[in-house]
Amino acid sequence: IVLLQHRQVDLAICISLHNYDKIDTCFRLLMSIMTHVIIDSSSFIFYRVTATMSWWHKSGHSEPIGKENAFIGHLESQCLKSLEKFSKITSVPIGDMILARDCHIEEIWRRRYCKLYKSDRLEAGKQCPSIYGQYIRHLNDFLHDRVRAVLRVPGAEADDIVGVLLHYLSSTAPDSVIYIASGDSDFVQALLLPNVRLYNPKGWEEVKCSDPAGAVAAKIV
């Protein structure tokens, strides 16, 4: 059930059962909105954490440990400032943006068919937990009640969720404009849809591609 007014979204039932009647009901609220902003949480938040930590070190600060208030405060501030820049580009306030999140690596549906899928990241995380993890989790929690909706589906990655949203919104509201924020080059294929615009959170530059289909084919090869 999708409850956008409660700022929490669960698409598991809709996707796993392919219940399109339920999807139609769930996204009825989106139909009244003509401009949508979808943030790829994995890309945006990872970039914000690494960029802020890089600045922190270059500024002569010590390694941030735990919930050090100075670093956390700066991380939150820079995150909001970055989204405010995108808000000016899209004319969509942060409170109306949608955040798409990955499921846990162990749960990704692709791993049922290919155990090696992202196994290197999984193994690396077990052997040497990333210092970024605690801050990534913090920013996800920080943004949870500041956006219109958080989309996280068991078994699905953020790009799976965005793909479902794009095709649904493009077919039901073809006159709408959909902005995607991600530094993942795989999203270039979304530009096959005429109403989609892609921006990289690093500098918020628009990503252009004259041949999205060719770009996707090249990656596959």
Backbone bond lengths (Angstrom), bond angles and torsions (degrees), N, CA, C in turn:
res aa  C-N    CA-C-N  psi(-1)  N-CA   C-N-CA  omega(-1)  CA-C   N-CA-C  phi
1 I - - - 1.457 - - 1.515 108.32 -
2 V 1.295 116.75 136.63 1.451 120.89 178.38 1.513 109.32 -106.10
3 L 1.313 116.14 124.27 1.451 121.33 178.78 1.520 108.14 -123.64
4 L 1.329 116.54 81.34 1.447 119.71 -176.84 1.519 111.32 -62.20
5 Q 1.344 116.49 -33.00 1.443 118.29 -178.74 1.520 111.61 -67.84
6 H 1.324 116.71 -19.09 1.465 121.06 176.64 1.517 111.74 -97.51
7 R 1.346 116.53 2.98 1.465 122.67 176.50 1.525 112.83 61.45
8 Q 1.320 117.93 27.07 1.463 120.19 176.94 1.516 108.47 -138.03
9 V 1.304 117.12 132.47 1.451 120.46 -175.60 1.520 110.82 -127.10
10 D 1.340 116.56 137.51 1.453 121.45 174.26 1.517 107.90 -132.36
11 L 1.336 116.28 109.45 1.462 120.90 -178.02 1.518 112.35 -97.35
12 A 1.319 117.20 4.07 1.464 120.23 -172.54 1.522 112.26 -55.95
13 I 1.330 117.40 -47.19 1.463 120.99 -177.34 1.524 109.99 -63.82
14 C 1.327 116.24 -44.81 1.463 120.70 -177.09 1.520 111.91 -60.65
15 I 1.338 116.05 -47.02 1.455 119.92 -173.99 1.526 111.72 -77.89
16 S 1.338 116.71 -45.57 1.460 119.12 -175.10 1.524 112.06 -66.67
17 L 1.330 117.18 -32.03 1.462 120.47 -179.41 1.524 112.05 -98.34
18 H 1.345 116.26 -2.50 1.469 120.74 -176.85 1.531 110.66 51.57
19 N 1.322 114.67 40.75 1.458 120.36 -178.24 1.525 108.86 -87.62
20 Y 1.341 116.54 90.18 1.449 119.97 -174.05 1.527 112.65 -72.56
21 D 1.343 116.93 -24.96 1.464 118.68 174.99 1.525 109.60 -64.14
22 K 1.317 115.17 -40.29 1.457 119.55 -179.49 1.528 110.23 -70.90
23 I 1.343 116.95 -36.26 1.463 120.12 176.62 1.525 109.37 -61.87
24 D 1.348 116.21 -42.71 1.453 120.14 -179.68 1.519 110.73 -60.71
25 T 1.320 116.85 -42.59 1.457 120.97 178.94 1.513 110.87 -66.71
26 C 1.330 115.41 -43.02 1.460 120.77 -176.75 1.517 112.64 -61.73
27 F 1.345 116.39 -39.38 1.450 118.74 -174.05 1.531 113.62 -99.44
28 R 1.322 116.39 15.37 1.463 119.34 -179.75 1.526 110.99 -59.63
29 L 1.338 116.45 -34.91 1.456 120.33 179.90 1.526 111.91 -63.72
30 L 1.335 116.21 -32.45 1.455 119.60 -179.26 1.522 112.56 -68.82
31 M 1.316 116.37 -23.65 1.456 121.34 -175.17 1.529 112.11 -62.90
32 S 1.335 116.72 -28.63 1.455 119.84 -176.84 1.529 111.83 -83.30
33 I 1.331 116.90 -2.89 1.452 121.50 -179.02 1.527 108.65 -106.06
34 M 1.323 116.87 127.13 1.463 119.70 -174.86 1.526 113.41 -96.02
35 T 1.316 117.80 -14.34 1.460 121.31 176.80 1.518 108.61 -127.58
36 H 1.322 116.17 124.04 1.458 121.31 -176.99 1.523 110.11 -119.32
37 V 1.318 115.95 142.53 1.461 121.44 175.36 1.524 107.87 -123.44
38 I 1.340 115.41 121.14 1.460 120.53 -179.36 1.525 108.24 -118.18
39 I 1.317 116.52 121.69 1.456 122.46 -178.83 1.525 110.05 -99.86
40 D 1.321 116.18 125.30 1.460 121.38 172.17 1.531 106.60 -77.35
41 S 1.331 116.07 100.60 1.464 121.78 -174.12 1.522 112.36 -56.73
42 S 1.317 117.53 -43.13 1.460 121.38 -177.07 1.522 110.99 -57.70
43 S 1.321 116.46 -46.51 1.453 121.41 -178.00 1.523 111.50 -72.83
44 F 1.319 116.64 -51.46 1.463 121.10 -174.82 1.519 112.16 -63.74
45 I 1.330 117.28 -49.49 1.464 120.16 -175.24 1.526 111.46 -71.24
46 F 1.325 117.73 -38.84 1.468 119.15 177.50 1.526 110.02 -61.03
47 Y 1.329 116.55 -42.93 1.465 119.48 178.78 1.521 111.38 -63.46
48 R 1.333 116.82 -42.86 1.458 119.54 -178.44 1.525 111.27 -64.33
49 V 1.321 117.56 -40.15 1.465 121.00 179.94 1.528 110.69 -66.46
50 T 1.332 116.73 -48.31 1.467 119.80 -177.37 1.531 111.36 -67.27
51 A 1.327 117.22 -38.69 1.462 120.73 -179.80 1.531 110.57 -67.50
52 T 1.330 116.58 -42.17 1.465 120.13 179.97 1.519 110.93 -67.96
53 M 1.332 116.69 -39.20 1.455 119.56 179.27 1.524 110.77 -67.23
54 S 1.328 117.27 -37.03 1.456 120.71 177.39 1.531 109.93 -62.17
55 W 1.320 116.58 -45.79 1.467 120.51 177.88 1.527 110.42 -61.39
56 W 1.330 116.45 -40.15 1.464 122.19 -178.16 1.526 110.66 -59.73
57 H 1.320 116.28 -44.81 1.458 120.62 -179.14 1.526 111.69 -70.13
58 K 1.334 115.98 -42.30 1.465 119.91 -179.28 1.525 111.70 -65.91
59 S 1.324 116.09 -23.97 1.463 120.71 179.72 1.522 111.89 -83.39
60 G 1.335 116.99 1.46 1.447 120.73 176.23 1.509 115.50 88.68
61 H 1.327 117.06 9.66 1.457 120.37 179.07 1.529 109.67 -77.33
62 S 1.308 115.13 157.94 1.458 119.72 175.95 1.517 109.77 -77.33
63 E 1.329 116.30 166.81 1.464 121.04 178.05 1.524 110.17 -57.45
64 P 1.319 118.18 124.09 1.470 118.81 178.62 1.522 110.81 -64.88
65 I 1.307 115.98 133.71 1.461 120.61 -178.10 1.527 108.72 -124.03
66 G 1.313 115.31 132.20 1.461 119.59 176.40 1.509 111.79 58.79
67 K 1.319 116.06 -130.66 1.462 121.95 -177.05 1.528 110.84 -106.45
68 E 1.335 115.42 48.94 1.462 119.01 179.55 1.526 109.50 -57.96
69 N 1.320 116.05 118.96 1.458 121.67 -170.30 1.527 113.49 -57.81
70 A 1.352 117.24 -42.38 1.462 120.08 -176.57 1.522 110.85 -60.76
71 F 1.331 116.97 -45.82 1.466 120.10 -178.36 1.529 110.70 -70.03
72 I 1.318 116.86 -45.34 1.463 120.55 -179.63 1.519 110.79 -60.34
73 G 1.319 116.79 -42.50 1.459 120.24 179.76 1.515 111.73 -62.14
74 H 1.331 116.26 -41.61 1.462 119.94 179.08 1.530 110.41 -68.70
75 L 1.316 116.78 -38.81 1.465 121.28 179.10 1.529 110.54 -60.62
76 E 1.309 116.76 -46.37 1.468 121.48 179.32 1.526 110.75 -63.98
77 S 1.329 115.60 -43.34 1.462 120.49 -178.37 1.527 111.44 -62.75
78 Q 1.339 116.60 -45.73 1.460 120.55 -179.41 1.524 111.83 -67.41
79 C 1.319 116.15 -33.58 1.468 120.62 177.82 1.526 110.23 -62.87
80 L 1.325 116.49 -47.56 1.468 120.46 -179.53 1.523 111.43 -67.82
81 K 1.329 117.07 -39.24 1.466 119.58 178.66 1.531 110.74 -62.35
82 S 1.323 115.83 -39.41 1.456 120.02 179.25 1.531 110.66 -64.05
83 L 1.326 116.35 -45.84 1.467 119.60 179.54 1.533 111.79 -66.65
84 E 1.329 116.41 -30.94 1.464 119.63 176.63 1.530 110.92 -64.99
85 K 1.329 116.84 -34.92 1.469 120.27 176.18 1.527 110.05 -63.81
86 F 1.334 116.27 -42.58 1.462 119.77 178.96 1.525 110.29 -68.43
87 S 1.318 116.43 -32.69 1.465 121.12 177.41 1.525 110.74 -62.11
88 K 1.327 116.75 -38.06 1.465 120.25 178.70 1.528 110.80 -68.38
89 I 1.317 116.35 -34.87 1.465 120.42 179.29 1.528 110.77 -68.57
90 T 1.323 115.97 -42.18 1.469 121.27 -173.26 1.521 114.09 -94.78
91 S 1.333 116.52 -15.41 1.480 122.37 -173.68 1.525 111.53 63.43
92 V 1.324 116.26 24.66 1.465 122.29 177.59 1.532 108.20 -114.59
93 P 1.343 118.31 121.63 1.463 119.93 -179.87 1.526 111.81 -66.65
94 I 1.331 116.18 155.21 1.459 120.64 -178.97 1.526 110.71 -54.64
95 G 1.314 116.78 -38.08 1.459 121.21 -178.43 1.511 114.44 -65.19
96 D 1.345 117.44 -10.90 1.467 121.05 178.18 1.531 112.23 -109.22
97 M 1.324 116.73 5.96 1.464 120.07 179.03 1.524 110.81 -83.88
98 I 1.339 115.79 158.83 1.464 122.59 -179.72 1.525 108.57 -115.72
99 L 1.319 116.60 133.20 1.456 122.27 -178.80 1.525 109.13 -108.94
100 A 1.333 116.57 120.85 1.472 121.28 177.85 1.522 108.92 -102.96
101 R 1.337 116.16 126.11 1.463 121.02 -176.06 1.527 112.08 -116.20
102 D 1.329 115.20 148.47 1.466 120.60 173.19 1.521 110.30 -72.16
103 C 1.330 116.35 152.48 1.457 120.22 167.00 1.532 106.98 -79.56
104 H 1.316 118.05 178.11 1.457 120.59 175.81 1.532 109.31 -66.00
105 I 1.326 116.73 146.22 1.463 120.98 -176.95 1.527 111.44 -54.24
106 E 1.339 116.47 -40.93 1.470 119.81 -177.76 1.521 112.43 -61.13
107 E 1.348 117.07 -23.63 1.461 121.61 -174.13 1.523 114.16 -93.91
108 I 1.332 118.22 -9.20 1.466 120.67 -173.70 1.530 110.88 -56.18
109 W 1.302 116.69 129.94 1.472 121.33 -175.10 1.535 112.36 -60.57
110 R 1.322 117.65 -29.64 1.464 120.61 -179.09 1.528 111.84 -64.77
111 R 1.325 116.80 -25.62 1.466 120.07 -178.58 1.525 112.02 -72.00
112 R 1.323 117.51 -14.76 1.464 120.02 174.59 1.524 110.84 -69.74
113 Y 1.338 115.92 -25.48 1.462 121.15 -178.07 1.526 112.27 -106.01
114 C 1.333 116.32 -21.06 1.463 120.70 179.03 1.530 108.82 -144.75
115 K 1.307 116.31 99.83 1.461 121.22 -176.35 1.530 112.45 -63.68
116 L 1.324 116.37 -21.65 1.462 120.17 -178.38 1.521 112.32 -79.49
117 Y 1.341 117.49 -10.89 1.453 121.02 -176.87 1.537 109.90 -60.92
118 K 1.331 115.89 116.21 1.463 124.27 -179.82 1.524 112.91 56.42
119 S 1.341 116.45 23.04 1.464 119.92 179.38 1.526 111.41 -66.86
120 D 1.356 116.11 -28.80 1.464 119.17 179.29 1.522 110.80 -65.00
121 R 1.335 116.57 -40.52 1.472 120.01 178.29 1.524 110.64 -67.41
122 L 1.314 115.20 -39.99 1.460 119.96 -179.05 1.519 110.76 -63.75
123 E 1.327 116.02 -45.31 1.461 120.29 -178.68 1.525 111.30 -68.38
124 A 1.326 115.65 -40.14 1.465 119.83 179.45 1.521 110.88 -63.22
125 G 1.334 115.58 -38.59 1.456 119.78 179.56 1.519 112.66 -66.02
126 K 1.342 116.38 -32.78 1.456 120.43 179.04 1.524 111.49 -73.60
127 Q 1.343 115.93 -39.82 1.457 120.59 -176.41 1.525 112.46 -78.58
128 C 1.325 115.53 -35.82 1.468 119.45 -177.79 1.529 108.90 -144.03
129 P 1.328 117.54 85.43 1.466 120.97 -178.45 1.527 111.50 -52.97
130 S 1.310 117.04 131.32 1.457 121.82 -178.19 1.522 111.14 -69.62
131 I 1.333 116.00 138.19 1.456 120.09 176.17 1.520 110.76 -67.58
132 Y 1.348 115.71 -20.27 1.460 119.39 -179.24 1.528 112.61 -71.51
133 G 1.338 116.58 -25.22 1.462 120.41 -171.24 1.512 114.71 -53.27
134 Q 1.326 117.50 -46.67 1.461 120.72 -176.75 1.526 111.80 -64.28
135 Y 1.348 116.42 -32.84 1.459 119.98 -179.49 1.519 111.84 -80.01
136 I 1.334 116.16 -32.31 1.465 120.19 174.67 1.529 109.22 -63.58
137 R 1.323 116.09 -45.49 1.470 119.97 178.07 1.525 110.75 -62.32
138 H 1.335 115.76 -39.59 1.467 119.54 -179.71 1.524 111.06 -62.75
139 L 1.339 117.45 -45.54 1.464 119.47 -179.17 1.517 111.82 -66.78
140 N 1.322 117.22 -36.29 1.466 119.37 176.22 1.522 110.13 -60.73
141 D 1.325 116.52 -44.05 1.468 120.71 178.22 1.529 110.47 -66.64
142 F 1.322 115.86 -40.01 1.460 121.83 -178.66 1.528 111.75 -60.74
143 L 1.343 116.12 -40.65 1.462 120.70 -177.11 1.526 113.35 -83.57
144 H 1.317 116.97 -15.05 1.468 121.41 -171.71 1.521 113.00 -51.20
145 D 1.320 117.51 -46.29 1.465 121.06 -177.40 1.519 112.92 -97.68
146 R 1.325 116.43 9.96 1.465 119.79 -179.83 1.519 112.55 -107.19
147 V 1.317 117.72 -6.00 1.459 121.91 178.23 1.526 109.32 -113.96
148 R 1.342 115.11 169.33 1.459 118.90 -178.93 1.526 111.96 -66.89
149 A 1.342 115.81 -41.80 1.461 119.19 -177.03 1.518 110.45 -154.15
150 V 1.317 115.37 148.86 1.458 122.46 173.14 1.527 106.86 -114.67
151 L 1.334 116.02 123.15 1.457 120.81 -178.39 1.526 109.24 -107.22
152 R 1.312 116.23 116.13 1.465 120.62 175.97 1.518 108.16 -142.53
153 V 1.311 115.97 120.80 1.462 121.85 -173.59 1.521 109.79 -119.31
154 P 1.324 118.34 128.51 1.470 119.86 176.46 1.526 110.92 -54.73
155 G 1.319 116.58 126.97 1.456 121.44 177.80 1.512 115.12 90.19
156 A 1.337 117.72 -12.57 1.468 120.61 -174.88 1.521 112.22 -109.13
157 E 1.336 114.73 144.45 1.453 120.31 172.36 1.529 108.61 -90.20
158 A 1.318 115.55 167.26 1.461 120.08 -177.18 1.521 111.90 -57.91
159 D 1.351 117.44 -39.53 1.462 118.77 -178.14 1.528 112.20 -68.60
160 D 1.351 117.28 -27.60 1.468 119.80 173.94 1.526 109.96 -63.99
161 I 1.317 115.06 -45.40 1.470 121.25 -178.55 1.524 110.02 -64.47
162 V 1.322 115.94 -45.44 1.464 119.84 -179.99 1.527 110.25 -62.38
163 G 1.334 116.78 -39.66 1.462 120.29 179.12 1.514 112.75 -60.03
164 V 1.338 116.12 -43.24 1.466 120.67 177.89 1.520 110.22 -62.67
165 L 1.324 116.32 -45.22 1.471 120.67 -179.75 1.525 111.50 -62.54
166 L 1.332 116.32 -44.33 1.464 120.13 -177.71 1.518 111.83 -59.44
167 H 1.315 116.41 -48.40 1.463 119.16 -178.00 1.527 111.39 -69.13
168 Y 1.313 116.36 -35.00 1.469 118.53 178.32 1.524 110.21 -66.57
169 L 1.326 116.76 -50.47 1.457 120.23 -176.87 1.522 111.64 -67.64
170 S 1.334 117.30 -36.48 1.463 120.33 -179.37 1.521 112.03 -68.57
171 S 1.337 116.33 -31.64 1.462 119.51 -179.61 1.518 112.49 -84.63
172 T 1.328 116.86 -32.21 1.467 119.62 -177.04 1.520 113.04 -95.44
173 A 1.329 116.51 -23.91 1.471 120.32 178.96 1.526 108.39 -138.06
174 P 1.341 117.40 68.32 1.475 121.47 -174.38 1.522 114.33 -62.32
175 D 1.314 117.66 -18.85 1.464 120.39 179.81 1.520 112.61 -88.13
176 S 1.313 116.81 -3.62 1.459 119.90 -179.38 1.529 110.22 -77.08
177 V 1.315 115.81 161.10 1.464 122.32 176.45 1.520 107.43 -113.27
178 I 1.330 116.55 130.38 1.462 121.18 -177.00 1.520 109.57 -118.65
179 Y 1.320 115.59 119.27 1.464 121.15 176.95 1.528 108.89 -100.88
180 I 1.334 115.73 133.58 1.463 121.11 175.73 1.518 107.93 -116.36
181 A 1.323 115.96 135.04 1.458 121.04 175.75 1.517 108.89 -111.73
182 S 1.334 116.41 111.39 1.458 120.60 179.42 1.522 110.05 -165.06
183 G 1.338 114.70 146.23 1.457 119.74 174.54 1.515 111.53 -98.04
184 D 1.331 116.54 6.06 1.466 122.74 -179.23 1.529 109.18 -82.24
185 S 1.330 116.13 118.96 1.468 120.37 -177.31 1.525 112.91 -65.35
186 D 1.337 117.56 -17.32 1.463 119.84 178.26 1.525 111.51 -61.77
187 F 1.331 116.85 -23.67 1.461 120.12 -177.43 1.524 112.80 -73.72
188 V 1.324 117.85 -6.16 1.467 120.66 177.39 1.529 109.89 -56.93
189 Q 1.343 116.95 -32.68 1.463 119.66 -179.99 1.524 112.53 -61.89
190 A 1.333 116.94 -22.31 1.466 119.96 178.20 1.519 111.61 -65.88
191 L 1.328 116.77 -21.37 1.458 121.03 -179.56 1.526 111.97 -72.68
192 L 1.332 116.68 -3.55 1.468 119.51 171.36 1.525 110.47 -65.13
193 L 1.328 116.08 -24.60 1.463 121.04 177.37 1.526 108.37 -87.04
194 P 1.320 118.17 127.19 1.476 121.47 -172.97 1.521 114.94 -65.90
195 N 1.329 117.80 -20.38 1.466 120.06 -176.49 1.529 113.10 -99.09
196 V 1.341 116.91 13.63 1.471 121.00 -178.10 1.520 110.42 -106.56
197 R 1.331 115.85 137.61 1.461 122.28 174.69 1.523 107.74 -127.49
198 L 1.321 115.64 134.05 1.462 121.83 -174.49 1.526 110.57 -113.31
199 Y 1.332 115.56 132.46 1.464 121.29 179.14 1.522 110.50 -127.39
200 N 1.337 115.32 141.79 1.454 121.56 176.49 1.531 108.56 -92.48
201 P 1.344 117.95 124.44 1.470 120.64 -178.97 1.532 113.58 -58.68
202 K 1.326 117.05 -21.40 1.457 120.18 177.95 1.524 108.73 -79.93
203 G 1.323 116.48 91.11 1.459 121.91 -178.92 1.508 113.72 92.12
204 W 1.309 117.44 -7.93 1.468 123.58 -179.82 1.526 111.87 52.80
205 E 1.319 115.56 45.81 1.461 120.31 174.34 1.526 109.61 -90.75
206 E 1.332 115.63 140.89 1.460 119.13 179.20 1.527 109.81 -72.68
207 V 1.319 115.58 135.74 1.457 122.10 179.35 1.528 108.18 -90.76
208 K 1.313 116.25 121.90 1.460 121.66 -179.68 1.528 109.75 -110.86
209 C 1.315 116.33 147.87 1.461 120.75 176.23 1.522 108.14 -154.31
210 S 1.322 116.30 119.39 1.467 120.36 -177.89 1.521 112.60 -75.93
211 D 1.351 116.30 -20.43 1.463 120.60 -178.32 1.525 110.50 -138.52
212 P 1.342 117.91 74.18 1.471 121.15 -178.87 1.524 112.89 -57.88
213 A 1.327 116.90 -39.82 1.463 120.79 -179.04 1.524 110.19 -63.81
214 G 1.321 117.01 -41.40 1.448 121.18 179.20 1.528 111.76 -66.76
215 A 1.328 115.80 -37.69 1.457 120.65 179.34 1.523 110.73 -63.80
216 V 1.327 115.87 -41.75 1.462 120.76 178.92 1.535 110.61 -65.78
217 A 1.343 115.74 -43.89 1.462 120.56 179.60 1.529 110.58 -60.57
218 A 1.327 117.07 -39.70 1.452 121.27 -179.98 1.521 111.32 -64.01
219 K 1.333 116.68 -38.98 1.472 120.60 178.82 1.523 110.31 -66.69
220 I 1.324 116.13 -38.70 1.468 119.96 -179.59 1.526 110.22 -64.77
221 V 1.337 116.20 -45.12 1.458 120.84 179.01 1.525 110.75 -63.56
